[in-house]
Amino acid sequence: GALCPQWPYCRKRCSYCNFNTYVVPAVDEAAVGTCLVREAHTLLRLSQVQRWVFWGESRGRMGPFGAHPQLPHPLPCSVTSVFFGGGTPSLASPRTIAAVLEAVAGVAHLPASAEVTLEANPSSTSTSRLAGFKAAGINRLSIGVQSLDDAELRLLGREHTATEARGAVEAARRLFPGRTSLDLIFGLPGQSHGAWARGLEAALGLCDDHISLYQLTLERGTALAAQVSAGTLPAPSQDLLADMYHTARATLVAAGFRHYEVSNFARKGALSTHNLSYWRAEQYIGVGPGAHGRFVPRGEGGRSREARVQTLEPNAWMQEVRTQGHGTRRRVVLSALEQLEEVLALGLRTDEGITHERWGHFSPHLSLEAVFGAPGEAKALQEQGWLLLDSGGLRCTWRGLALLDSLLPALLCQLQHR
């Protein structure tokens, strides 16, 4: 399974942000870090992800470096990746990041090859700070550049400049070569197709081997949405947004990037294994205020996958962690149908789609062919060139991937009827 610690604090709220983030005068980092460590311990034990046990340890001997030859006991699970999200986790100190990773390694099997990612803002990524994160155990960075145009950055409410973004990426690439990802946003109010294309070319000249592109969503309650609603800023048309997306894909594919997920592009094999765990419907454990998770709580005797959400507000979450070991506010046992709906909606976001093997793990008695090969909406989508069902599984064509949100309702409806 994957582990997802959340650092909920930011220095300021961006104009488009509706995430569970908090801007406070001061953060008690020691208290937050202690609670992250404790909740990680609790939920890892609950999921029964644990460290590899060596023969002899259970009999009181030291291993694996004791006097007797030791072989690892093959436990079924390990922590395959860790992703520090937020908020702005690059505002946490390297020692807090190190403490969480040490806690994970103390209770779970965390391979040396595991991907350990930190989300970072350019304004909190000095070279010395990045070196500290690397020493703490981070081996991949995801940098929220968002734009390389100062006017666009001001519109988005970002606290960094384009020059600072370039400096941060260059410093990160020196420390994390091949493992530095850029986030960019398109579809800003008033942004032209030409401005987006120029910005993308600028990013290509700067980037490493991974880029995430996100279409701006105007969320209720955000400053940017209020300005568009009031008519002080123009909303981009759907045709313009589609053109921007198509241009981005063509540009990045021509530069050697694989479009491996709706919003994500990688070259030289630099796919994010952590994010793939979400899209492949693997187990993941959310730790921290507002964190989400999907796992089987075997430590409580559970046999069914649960959706879990941790308490949103940091101070309330910390109080719950102190008193009960975790801040799980809501837990829902997912039905077989709900699990298949998630497998379908998430898996179709990727270029690999949903393999027969993965579908069979969740649906051993009803195959992909039985559900989506029968006459109906799915068959019609295949005939129209939006969807493919073959020996590899079920996946979207490129045309279908660009319109996935409009295809999913019909596919979910067909699944429900089966």
Secondary structure, DSSP 8 states (H G I E B T S, - for coil): -EEEEEE-B-SS--TT--SS-B--S---HHHHHHHHHHHHHHHHHHHT----EETTGGGT---SSSSS---EE--S----EEEEEES-GGGS-HHHHHHHHHHHHHHS---TT-EEEEEE-GGG--HHHHHHHHHHT--EEEEEEE-S-HHHHHHHT-SS-HHHHHHHHHHHHHHSTT-EEEEEEE--TT--HHHHHHHHHHHHHH--SEEEEEE----TTSHHHHHHHHTSS----HHHHHHHHHHHHHHHHHTT-EEEETTEEESTT---HHHHHHHTT--EEEESTT-EEEE--GGGT--S-EEEEE-SSHHHHHHHHHHHS--EEEEEE--HHHHHHHHHHHHTTBSS-B-HHHHHHH-TTS-HHHHHSSSSHHHHHHHTTSEEEETTEEEE-HHHHHTHHHHHHHHHHHHHH-
